[in-house]
């Protein structure tokens, strides 16, 4: 499914958890039934005249007496260098193409950094036995201090003499 609407690219915001793009649709386009059908789906956003595309979750569509607001949460590999031309259109009127993706929102999993682990039935986390732990890392200064965490390293410049 695909729908094209004339919209105002209202804003793009990004915080530590998610990146959001928002469009305002006015006129006949806000009555298109496809907008409601695509809500909560993973979609590809295209702006006419811009080569870059964004993979997003169509988060919500809200209507008031003046406009319909479309909010999308950007998913996946949208790096700044790939989306620069897309975001240059923020604040202007655009023709927005919303194309249904082959993925559903449930199928899509964001990449994350961190330790790989699994959770057992008893609620305990099990990590890969090859995972490096803080206990495995010995600090050079700690070796100099013979493992005494309360000892002070000798600084030649601080010695009274």
Secondary structure, DSSP 8 states (H G I E B T S, - for coil): -EEEEEEEEEEEEE-SS-EEEEEEE-GGGGG-HHHHHHTTSEEEEEETT---EEEEEEEEEEE-SS-EEEEEEE-S---HHHHHHHHTTTTSEEEEEEEE-SS-TTT------S--EEE-TTS-EEE-TT---GGG---HHHHHTTT-TT-----GGG---
